Amino acid sequence: MYISDTHLKTFLADAGLVSAKAFDKAAEEAKAEGKSVGEVLTAHNDIGEDELRRTYAYILGIPFVGLVDTAIPYATLSLIPEPIARRNNIIAYAHKGDELEVAMLDTDDLAAIDFIKKKTHLKILPRLTDVASVKAALKLYQQGLKDNLGDVIARETAALQAEGAVKSEEAGEKELREMAAGVPAVRIVDTLLRHANAQNASDIHIEPLEDSLLIRYRIDGILHDAMQLPKHAAAAITARIKVLANMRLDEHRLPQDGRFSVEGGGEKVSFRVSVLPTYYGEKIVMRLLRDNISGFTLESIGFHGIALERMHDAMRKTTGLILACGPTGAGKSTTLYTLLDIVNTPGVNISTIEDPIEYQMARVNQTQVRPEIGFTFASGLRTLVRQDPDIIMVGEIRDKETASLAINAALTGHLVFSTLHTNSASGAIPRLLEMGVEPFLLVSTLRIAVGQRLVRRLTNDHETYELSRDEQARLEQTINQGAVLRALKEEKTIAKDATWKNIKFSRPKEGRGYAGRVGIYEVLPVSSAIKELMMRNATADDIDKQARSEGMLSMSEDGIFKAVQGVTTIEEVLRVITE
């Protein structure tokens, strides 16, 4: 895609995307290194790759298409084989008559276009798209698996029955190992793992019942039944997963934990495995961890407005403590990893102590605790501070010792990230004081506390509506409507003269209507007034009241803000907040 530097510079400057000074500096570097100006601009984060592609498309007059949340018929998608689509970042998304519209990251890839033309015997119409669209479309290939899943599972479970499957507790280790290595067990487990990944599941539950084996997936925070298998398949499936996770095959009475990774389609997924004995057999839960966490921004995970400004302000500091607070499954790890990804520059040394390591990050020294051998958060943190770190991430503050060490690390010239299991941002302060942290030390170190939950995102297939008078009254009991209205107007989400009577909300038309999740947050900065409350051992309610008087939106208010934007629904926010 050739565009003259002069033309590109003029357009970027006029659109306010890149300043003339930054462009000239990038042009000099590009000339010296033999690169394009666009490559240098994206390398320096002056502009995102997708934003640059949109710019190219506009200048060249090439249509730009977004495929996220777009339903592409599998017959159209499969006109381009998955390996070709993945290797060349080219997606067939619309087929009409003798024309095939394809979305590409590089419309100058003439070899790929020519190959598709010869294979399909259709006229190819190239369109530019972004990375997110390509990733979303590639997942649709995997979702096509579910059409033949039933056949695969039925065939392999029948094969297990023909082989004369036995109960796992009655089999010896050698017999179990042979069962785990057998073709039926391998194929069933492989199919389950690929299907769960294609469905964007976060967890796979394999639950033995009296006369069957129930498979459930947790998708967007909610468990869904996926399938039921015959009971005789349980022993082989359990044995196969134990082999993958390097567990003892002949242990059926004690819980076991393990981990394994699977690579396929250019994506690496780790599975954290927990096995627990139950009345009808061993229940298995596998947490799916997509290893590539880079590329997130605070905006993309749901921060905005004054909360976003406060987060960036805290991250610019070189010392202090930043806490992410919420129950299990609230997205705290994703928030911390996003922060780490942002501050992960060549000029800093980052070390973490985690339980477990959920995502592997380049240039970050990650350590996993091993309580069984005495390697705890506290002992690991003591060693970390002797490793000359600039930034430390402590997976969780669980006790007084870890809390004291984290506070001391923040006092002695380190920026410390950690999580705390509290229901709100304001609840973090009393919790730390209850652990025995001295108020004067907490006042000196705590920069910001973030309370959070995850709500499901609406798909594009939704409708808008206005609240009735009764619904407005119920909403008023949940949130400070004035604060939310003020924030909406400040961020220019609604008109300056808008009122709750004419604000439109969204709801799904039919079916699930949700895909993916986004965070709702309350960001509590430690101001001078809050420091005074901390020194007086004030309650969480008093601290929350002061923070809200200083402009903090509560989690429920941030959720309603996003509901007005059409990101989620009021019902979803209330479901999560009241859980």
C-alpha positions as CSV (number, residue, x, y, z in Angstrom):
1,M,0.0,0.0,0.0
2,Y,2.1,2.9,-1.3
3,I,1.2,6.3,0.0
4,S,3.6,9.2,-0.3
5,D,5.0,10.5,3.0
6,T,3.8,14.0,2.3
7,H,0.2,12.8,1.7
8,L,0.3,10.6,4.8
9,K,1.8,13.4,7.0
10,T,-0.9,15.9,5.9
11,F,-3.7,13.5,6.6
12,L,-2.4,12.4,10.0
13,A,-1.8,16.0,11.1
14,D,-5.2,17.2,9.8
15,A,-7.0,14.4,11.6
16,G,-5.0,15.1,14.8
17,L,-3.7,11.5,14.9
18,V,0.1,12.3,14.8
19,S,1.8,15.7,15.2
20,A,4.0,17.0,12.4
21,K,7.0,17.0,14.8
22,A,6.5,13.3,15.6
23,F,6.0,12.4,11.9
24,D,9.2,14.2,10.9
25,K,11.2,12.4,13.6
26,A,9.8,9.1,12.5
27,A,10.6,9.9,8.8
28,E,14.2,10.5,9.7
29,E,14.5,7.3,11.6
30,A,12.7,5.4,8.8
31,K,15.1,6.7,6.2
32,A,18.1,5.8,8.4
33,E,16.9,2.2,9.1
34,G,15.3,1.5,5.7
35,K,11.8,1.2,7.1
36,S,8.5,2.8,6.2
37,V,7.3,5.7,8.2
38,G,4.2,3.8,9.3
39,E,6.4,1.0,10.8
40,V,8.3,3.5,12.9
41,L,5.2,5.4,14.0
42,T,3.6,2.2,15.2
43,A,6.8,1.0,16.9
44,H,6.9,4.2,18.9
45,N,3.2,3.9,19.8
46,D,2.5,7.3,18.0
47,I,-0.4,5.5,16.3
48,G,-1.9,2.0,16.5
49,E,-1.5,-0.4,13.7
50,D,-5.3,-0.7,13.2
51,E,-5.7,3.1,13.2
52,L,-2.9,3.3,10.6
53,R,-4.7,0.7,8.4
54,R,-7.9,2.7,8.6
55,T,-6.0,5.8,7.6
56,Y,-4.5,3.9,4.6
57,A,-7.9,2.6,3.6
58,Y,-9.4,6.1,3.7
59,I,-6.6,7.7,1.7
60,L,-6.5,4.9,-0.9
61,G,-10.3,4.7,-1.1
62,I,-10.3,1.0,-0.2
63,P,-13.4,0.0,1.9
64,F,-12.6,-0.9,5.5
65,V,-14.6,-3.6,7.2
66,G,-14.8,-4.7,10.9
67,L,-15.7,-8.3,11.4
68,V,-15.9,-8.5,15.2
69,D,-19.3,-9.8,16.3
70,T,-20.1,-10.4,12.6
71,A,-21.8,-13.7,11.7
72,I,-20.0,-15.1,8.7
73,P,-21.7,-18.1,7.0
74,Y,-19.4,-21.1,7.4
75,A,-19.8,-22.0,3.8
76,T,-18.4,-18.6,2.8
77,L,-15.6,-18.6,5.5
78,S,-14.4,-22.1,4.4
79,L,-13.9,-21.0,0.8
80,I,-10.5,-20.1,2.1
81,P,-8.8,-23.0,3.9
82,E,-8.0,-22.1,7.5
83,P,-4.1,-22.5,7.1
84,I,-4.2,-20.1,4.2
85,A,-6.4,-17.7,6.1
86,R,-4.2,-17.8,9.2
87,R,-0.9,-17.5,7.3
88,N,-2.0,-14.7,5.1
89,N,-4.4,-12.9,7.4
90,I,-7.2,-13.1,4.8
91,I,-10.8,-13.8,5.5
92,A,-13.7,-14.6,3.1
93,Y,-16.7,-12.9,4.6
94,A,-19.3,-12.2,1.8
95,H,-20.1,-14.2,-1.3
96,K,-22.6,-13.0,-3.9
97,G,-22.9,-14.4,-7.4
98,D,-19.4,-14.6,-8.8
99,E,-17.9,-12.1,-6.4
100,L,-16.1,-12.9,-3.1
101,E,-15.3,-10.1,-0.7
102,V,-12.2,-10.8,1.4
103,A,-10.9,-8.8,4.4
104,M,-7.1,-8.5,4.6
105,L,-4.5,-6.8,6.7
106,D,-2.4,-6.1,3.5
107,T,-4.3,-5.6,0.3
108,D,-1.0,-5.6,-1.6
109,D,-0.6,-9.3,-0.9
110,L,-1.2,-10.2,-4.6
111,A,0.0,-13.7,-4.3
112,A,-2.7,-14.6,-1.7
113,I,-5.4,-12.9,-3.8
114,D,-4.3,-14.8,-6.9
115,F,-4.2,-18.1,-5.0
116,I,-7.8,-17.5,-3.7
117,K,-8.9,-16.5,-7.2
118,K,-7.6,-19.7,-8.8
119,K,-9.0,-21.9,-6.0
120,T,-12.5,-20.4,-5.9
121,H,-12.8,-19.3,-9.6
122,L,-14.5,-16.1,-8.2
123,K,-13.8,-12.4,-8.7
124,I,-11.9,-11.3,-5.5
125,L,-12.8,-7.9,-4.0
126,P,-10.1,-7.0,-1.4
127,R,-11.1,-5.0,1.7
128,L,-8.9,-3.7,4.6
129,T,-9.6,-4.9,8.1
130,D,-7.9,-4.8,11.6
131,V,-6.2,-7.5,13.7
132,A,-9.2,-7.9,16.0
133,S,-11.4,-8.7,13.1
134,V,-9.0,-11.4,11.7
135,K,-8.7,-13.0,15.1
136,A,-12.5,-13.1,15.6
137,A,-13.0,-14.6,12.1
138,L,-10.3,-17.2,12.6
139,K,-12.2,-18.4,15.8
140,L,-15.2,-19.1,13.6
141,Y,-13.2,-21.9,11.8
142,Q,-12.9,-23.6,15.2
143,Q,-16.5,-23.1,16.0
144,G,-17.3,-25.1,12.9
145,L,-15.9,-28.0,14.9
146,K,-19.1,-28.3,16.9
147,D,-21.0,-29.5,13.8
148,N,-19.0,-32.7,13.9
149,L,-18.3,-32.9,17.6
150,G,-21.2,-35.2,18.2
151,D,-20.0,-37.7,15.7
152,V,-16.4,-37.7,17.0
153,I,-17.5,-38.1,20.6
154,A,-20.1,-40.7,19.9
155,R,-17.7,-42.8,17.8
156,E,-14.9,-42.7,20.3
157,T,-17.0,-43.3,23.4
158,A,-18.5,-46.3,21.5
159,A,-14.9,-47.5,20.9
160,L,-14.2,-47.2,24.6
161,Q,-17.2,-49.3,25.4
162,A,-16.2,-51.9,22.9
163,E,-12.8,-52.1,24.5
164,G,-14.5,-52.9,27.8
165,A,-13.9,-49.8,29.9
166,V,-13.3,-50.3,33.6
167,K,-13.7,-48.0,36.6
168,S,-10.6,-46.0,37.3
169,E,-10.4,-47.1,40.9
170,E,-10.4,-50.7,39.8
171,A,-7.6,-50.3,37.3
172,G,-3.9,-50.4,38.0
173,E,-1.5,-47.7,36.9
174,K,-0.3,-49.6,33.9
175,E,-3.9,-50.2,32.7
176,L,-4.8,-46.6,33.2
177,R,-1.7,-45.4,31.3
178,E,-2.6,-47.6,28.4
179,M,-6.2,-46.3,28.5
180,A,-4.9,-42.7,28.5
181,A,-2.7,-43.4,25.5
182,G,-5.5,-45.0,23.5
183,V,-6.8,-43.3,20.4
184,P,-10.4,-42.8,21.8
185,A,-9.3,-41.0,25.0
186,V,-6.8,-38.8,23.1
187,R,-9.4,-37.8,20.5
188,I,-12.2,-37.1,23.0
189,V,-10.0,-34.9,25.2
190,D,-8.4,-33.2,22.2
191,T,-11.9,-32.4,20.8
192,L,-13.2,-31.1,24.2
193,L,-10.2,-28.8,24.6
194,R,-10.4,-27.4,21.0
195,H,-14.2,-26.9,21.3
196,A,-13.9,-25.1,24.7
197,N,-11.2,-22.8,23.3
198,A,-13.3,-22.1,20.2
199,Q,-16.3,-21.2,22.4
200,N,-14.1,-18.7,24.4
201,A,-14.7,-20.7,27.6
202,S,-12.7,-19.7,30.7
203,D,-13.2,-23.1,32.5
204,I,-14.1,-26.7,31.6
205,H,-16.0,-28.7,34.2
206,I,-16.0,-32.5,33.9
207,E,-18.4,-33.7,36.6
208,P,-19.2,-37.4,37.2
209,L,-22.9,-38.1,37.9
210,E,-24.5,-41.4,38.9
211,D,-25.0,-42.6,35.4
212,S,-23.3,-40.1,33.1
213,L,-20.4,-37.6,32.8
214,L,-21.5,-34.0,32.5
215,I,-19.3,-31.5,30.6
216,R,-19.9,-27.8,31.3
217,Y,-18.1,-24.7,30.0
218,R,-18.0,-21.3,31.8
219,I,-18.5,-18.7,29.1
220,D,-18.5,-15.0,30.0
221,G,-18.7,-15.9,33.7
222,I,-21.8,-18.2,33.4
223,L,-21.7,-22.0,33.4
224,H,-23.4,-23.7,30.4
225,D,-24.0,-27.4,29.8
226,A,-22.0,-28.5,26.8
227,M,-22.7,-32.2,26.6
228,Q,-23.2,-35.4,28.5
229,L,-21.1,-38.5,27.9
230,P,-21.6,-42.1,28.9
231,K,-20.4,-43.0,32.3
232,H,-18.0,-45.6,30.9
233,A,-15.9,-42.8,29.3
234,A,-15.0,-41.2,32.6
235,A,-12.0,-43.4,33.5
236,A,-10.3,-42.9,30.1
237,I,-10.9,-39.2,30.0
238,T,-9.7,-38.7,33.6
239,A,-6.6,-40.8,33.0
240,R,-5.8,-38.8,29.8
241,I,-6.1,-35.4,31.6
242,K,-4.0,-36.7,34.5
243,V,-1.2,-37.8,32.1
244,L,-1.3,-34.4,30.3
245,A,-1.1,-32.6,33.7
246,N,1.6,-34.9,35.1
247,M,-0.5,-36.2,38.0
248,R,-0.5,-39.6,39.7
249,L,-2.8,-41.9,37.9
250,D,-3.4,-44.3,40.8
251,E,-4.4,-41.6,43.3
252,H,-8.1,-41.4,43.5
253,R,-8.6,-40.3,47.2
254,L,-6.7,-37.0,47.4
255,P,-7.1,-33.8,45.4
256,Q,-4.4,-33.1,42.8
257,D,-3.3,-30.0,40.8
258,G,-1.4,-29.8,37.6
259,R,-0.9,-27.8,34.4
260,F,-0.2,-28.4,30.7
261,S,-0.1,-26.4,27.5
262,V,-1.5,-26.9,24.0
263,E,-0.4,-25.2,20.8
264,G,-2.6,-25.1,17.7
265,G,-3.5,-22.6,15.0
266,G,-0.7,-20.2,16.0
267,E,-2.2,-19.9,19.5
268,K,-0.8,-21.3,22.8
269,V,-3.3,-22.1,25.6
270,S,-2.4,-23.2,29.0
271,F,-4.7,-25.4,31.1
272,R,-4.6,-25.2,34.9
273,V,-6.1,-28.5,36.2
274,S,-7.7,-29.3,39.5
275,V,-8.9,-32.9,40.3
276,L,-11.2,-33.4,43.3
277,P,-12.6,-36.8,44.5
278,T,-16.5,-36.7,44.8
279,Y,-19.1,-39.3,45.6
280,Y,-19.5,-40.6,42.0
281,G,-15.8,-40.2,40.9
282,E,-13.2,-37.5,40.3
283,K,-14.4,-34.1,39.3
284,I,-12.0,-32.1,37.0
285,V,-12.0,-28.4,36.5
286,M,-9.6,-26.9,33.9
287,R,-9.0,-23.2,33.7
288,L,-8.0,-22.0,30.2
289,L,-5.3,-19.4,30.2
290,R,-4.5,-17.7,26.8
291,D,-0.8,-17.0,27.1
292,N,-0.7,-13.9,25.0
293,I,-1.8,-11.1,27.3
294,S,0.0,-8.3,25.5
295,G,-1.8,-5.6,23.5
296,F,-4.4,-4.7,26.2
297,T,-4.9,-1.1,27.2
298,L,-6.7,0.4,30.1
299,E,-9.3,1.8,27.8
300,S,-9.9,-1.6,26.1
301,I,-10.6,-3.3,29.5
302,G,-13.0,-0.6,30.5
303,F,-11.3,2.4,32.2
304,H,-12.4,5.8,31.1
305,G,-12.7,9.5,32.1
306,I,-11.3,10.6,35.5
307,A,-10.7,7.0,36.6
308,L,-8.4,6.5,33.6
309,E,-6.5,9.7,34.3
310,R,-6.0,8.6,38.0
311,M,-4.7,5.2,36.9
312,H,-2.2,6.7,34.5
313,D,-1.1,9.2,37.2
314,A,-0.5,6.4,39.7
315,M,1.5,4.4,37.1
316,R,3.8,7.4,36.4
317,K,5.0,7.3,40.0
318,T,8.2,5.2,40.7
319,T,7.1,4.2,44.2
320,G,3.9,3.3,46.0
321,L,1.3,0.5,46.1
322,I,-1.5,0.0,43.5
323,L,-4.2,-2.5,44.6
324,A,-6.8,-4.3,42.5
325,C,-9.7,-5.5,44.7
326,G,-12.6,-7.8,44.1
327,P,-13.8,-11.4,44.5
328,T,-12.4,-14.4,42.6
329,G,-13.2,-14.0,38.9
330,A,-13.5,-10.2,38.9
331,G,-10.7,-9.8,36.4
332,K,-8.0,-8.6,38.9
333,S,-5.2,-10.5,37.2
334,T,-6.0,-9.1,33.8
335,T,-5.9,-5.6,35.3
336,L,-2.5,-6.2,36.9
337,Y,-1.1,-7.8,33.7
338,T,-2.4,-4.9,31.6
339,L,-0.6,-2.5,34.0
340,L,2.6,-4.6,33.8
341,D,2.4,-4.6,30.0
342,I,2.1,-0.8,29.9
343,V,5.1,-0.2,32.2
344,N,7.2,-3.0,30.7
345,T,9.9,-1.0,29.0
346,P,13.6,-1.7,28.4
347,G,14.5,0.7,31.2
348,V,12.9,-1.1,34.1
349,N,13.4,-4.5,35.9
350,I,10.0,-6.2,36.7
351,S,9.7,-9.1,39.0
352,T,6.6,-11.0,40.1
353,I,5.6,-13.5,42.7
354,E,2.4,-15.3,41.8
355,D,0.2,-18.3,42.6
356,P,-0.1,-19.5,39.9
357,I,1.6,-17.8,37.0
358,E,-1.5,-17.2,34.8
359,Y,0.2,-15.5,31.8
360,Q,3.8,-15.6,30.6
361,M,5.1,-12.1,29.8
362,A,8.3,-11.3,27.9
363,R,11.0,-9.5,29.8
364,V,9.2,-10.1,33.2
365,N,10.8,-12.3,35.8
366,Q,7.9,-14.4,37.0
367,T,8.1,-16.7,40.0
368,Q,5.5,-19.1,41.3
369,V,5.0,-19.8,45.1
370,R,5.4,-23.3,46.4
371,P,3.8,-23.4,49.9
372,E,4.5,-27.2,50.2
373,I,8.3,-26.5,50.4
374,G,8.0,-23.3,52.4
375,F,8.2,-20.9,49.4
376,T,5.4,-18.5,50.2
377,F,4.5,-15.0,49.0
378,A,6.3,-13.6,52.0
379,S,9.5,-15.6,51.6
380,G,9.5,-14.9,47.8
381,L,8.9,-11.2,48.3
382,R,11.9,-11.0,50.7
383,T,14.1,-12.4,47.9
384,L,12.6,-10.3,45.2
385,V,13.6,-7.0,46.8
386,R,17.2,-8.2,46.7
387,Q,16.9,-8.7,42.9
388,D,17.1,-5.0,42.2
389,P,13.6,-4.6,40.8
390,D,12.0,-1.3,39.9
391,I,8.5,-2.8,39.8
392,I,7.1,-5.7,41.8
393,M,3.9,-7.6,41.3
394,V,2.6,-9.7,44.3
395,G,-0.2,-12.0,43.1
396,E,-2.2,-11.6,46.3
397,I,-1.9,-10.1,49.8
398,R,-3.2,-12.8,52.1
399,D,-1.6,-12.2,55.5
400,K,0.0,-9.6,57.7
401,E,3.6,-10.7,56.7
402,T,3.0,-10.3,53.0
403,A,1.2,-7.0,53.6
404,S,4.1,-5.6,55.7
405,L,6.7,-6.7,53.1
406,A,4.7,-5.2,50.2
407,I,4.3,-1.9,52.2
408,N,8.0,-1.9,53.0
409,A,8.9,-2.5,49.3
410,A,6.7,0.4,48.3
411,L,8.5,2.6,50.9
412,T,12.0,1.7,49.8
413,G,11.7,2.9,46.2
414,H,9.6,0.3,44.4
415,L,6.3,0.5,42.5
416,V,4.2,-2.5,43.8
417,F,1.1,-4.0,42.2
418,S,-1.0,-6.5,44.1
419,T,-4.6,-7.8,44.6
420,L,-6.8,-8.0,47.7
421,H,-10.0,-10.0,48.2
422,T,-12.4,-7.2,49.2
423,N,-15.8,-6.3,47.8
424,S,-14.9,-2.6,47.1
425,A,-12.0,-0.2,46.7
426,S,-12.7,1.5,50.0
427,G,-12.8,-1.9,51.8
428,A,-9.1,-2.4,51.0
429,I,-8.0,0.1,53.6
430,P,-9.8,-1.4,56.7
431,R,-8.7,-4.9,55.5
432,L,-5.0,-3.9,55.5
433,L,-5.4,-2.1,58.8
434,E,-7.0,-5.3,60.3
435,M,-4.0,-7.3,59.0
436,G,-1.9,-5.2,61.3
437,V,-0.4,-2.6,58.8
438,E,0.4,0.6,60.6
439,P,-1.9,3.5,59.4
440,F,1.1,5.9,59.0
441,L,2.8,3.4,56.7
442,L,-0.3,2.8,54.6
443,V,-0.8,6.6,54.2
444,S,2.7,6.9,52.9
445,T,2.5,4.1,50.4
446,L,-1.0,3.4,49.0
447,R,-1.5,5.3,45.8
448,I,-4.7,3.9,44.5
449,A,-7.2,1.1,45.1
450,V,-9.4,-0.3,42.3
451,G,-12.6,-2.1,43.0
452,Q,-13.9,-4.2,40.0
453,R,-16.3,-6.7,38.6
454,L,-16.8,-8.2,35.1
455,V,-20.0,-7.7,33.1
456,R,-21.0,-9.3,29.8
457,R,-20.7,-7.2,26.7
458,L,-23.7,-6.8,24.4
459,T,-23.3,-8.0,20.8
460,N,-24.2,-5.7,17.9
461,D,-27.6,-7.5,17.7
462,H,-29.5,-5.4,20.3
463,E,-32.3,-2.9,20.5
464,T,-32.7,0.4,22.4
465,Y,-35.4,1.6,24.8
466,E,-36.1,4.3,27.3
467,L,-36.7,3.8,31.0
468,S,-40.3,4.0,32.4
469,R,-40.9,6.2,35.4
470,D,-40.9,3.1,37.7
471,E,-37.6,1.9,36.3
472,Q,-36.1,5.3,36.8
473,A,-37.2,5.3,40.4
474,R,-35.7,1.8,41.0
475,L,-32.4,2.9,39.3
476,E,-32.3,6.0,41.6
477,Q,-32.2,3.7,44.6
478,T,-29.1,2.0,43.3
479,I,-26.9,4.8,42.0
480,N,-26.3,8.5,42.3
481,Q,-28.0,9.5,39.1
482,G,-26.6,13.1,39.2
483,A,-23.0,11.8,39.4
484,V,-23.5,9.4,36.4
485,L,-25.3,12.1,34.3
486,R,-22.5,14.6,35.1
487,A,-19.8,12.0,34.0
488,L,-21.7,11.2,30.8
489,K,-21.9,14.9,29.8
490,E,-18.2,15.5,30.7
491,E,-17.1,12.6,28.5
492,K,-19.5,13.8,25.7
493,T,-21.4,10.5,25.7
494,I,-24.7,12.3,25.8
495,A,-25.9,15.8,24.9
496,K,-25.4,18.6,27.4
497,D,-29.2,19.1,27.9
498,A,-30.0,15.4,28.2
499,T,-32.0,14.0,31.1
500,W,-32.7,10.5,32.3
501,K,-36.1,10.7,30.6
502,N,-34.6,10.7,27.1
503,I,-31.5,8.6,27.6
504,K,-31.6,5.3,25.7
505,F,-30.4,2.0,27.1
506,S,-29.8,-1.3,25.2
507,R,-31.0,-4.9,25.6
508,P,-30.4,-8.1,23.6
509,K,-33.1,-8.9,21.0
510,E,-33.2,-12.6,21.6
511,G,-31.0,-15.5,22.7
512,R,-27.9,-14.8,24.8
513,G,-27.1,-11.5,23.1
514,Y,-23.7,-11.2,24.9
515,A,-20.2,-12.0,23.8
516,G,-17.1,-11.3,25.9
517,R,-16.8,-9.3,29.1
518,V,-15.6,-5.9,30.2
519,G,-14.7,-4.4,33.6
520,I,-16.7,-2.0,35.7
521,Y,-14.5,-0.1,38.1
522,E,-14.3,2.3,41.0
523,V,-10.9,4.0,41.3
524,L,-10.1,5.4,44.7
525,P,-7.1,7.7,44.9
526,V,-5.6,8.3,48.3
527,S,-6.1,12.1,48.7
528,S,-5.2,14.2,51.7
529,A,-8.8,13.9,53.0
530,I,-8.7,10.1,52.7
531,K,-5.3,10.0,54.4
532,E,-6.8,11.8,57.4
533,L,-9.7,9.2,57.5
534,M,-7.1,6.4,57.4
535,M,-5.2,7.8,60.3
536,R,-8.5,7.9,62.3
537,N,-9.2,4.2,61.4
538,A,-12.4,5.3,59.6
539,T,-14.8,2.7,58.2
540,A,-15.0,1.7,54.6
541,D,-18.4,3.5,54.3
542,D,-16.8,6.8,55.4
543,I,-13.9,6.4,53.0
544,D,-16.2,5.5,50.2
545,K,-18.4,8.6,50.9
546,Q,-15.3,10.9,50.8
547,A,-14.0,9.3,47.6
548,R,-17.4,9.8,45.9
549,S,-17.5,13.4,47.0
550,E,-14.1,13.8,45.2
551,G,-15.5,12.5,41.9
552,M,-15.2,8.7,42.2
553,L,-17.9,6.7,40.4
554,S,-18.9,3.5,42.2
555,M,-18.8,0.2,40.4
556,S,-22.6,0.2,39.9
557,E,-22.5,3.8,38.6
558,D,-19.7,2.9,36.2
559,G,-21.8,0.0,35.1
560,I,-24.8,2.2,34.4
561,F,-22.4,4.6,32.5
562,K,-21.4,1.7,30.2
563,A,-25.1,0.6,29.9
564,V,-25.9,4.1,28.5
565,Q,-23.0,3.6,26.1
566,G,-24.6,0.4,24.9
567,V,-21.7,-1.7,26.1
568,T,-23.8,-3.8,28.5
569,T,-27.3,-3.8,30.0
570,I,-28.8,-2.5,33.3
571,E,-29.8,-6.1,34.2
572,E,-26.3,-7.4,33.7
573,V,-24.8,-4.6,36.0
574,L,-27.4,-5.3,38.7
575,R,-26.8,-9.1,38.4
576,V,-23.0,-8.7,39.0
577,I,-23.2,-6.0,41.7
578,T,-25.7,-8.0,43.8
579,E,-24.0,-11.4,43.4
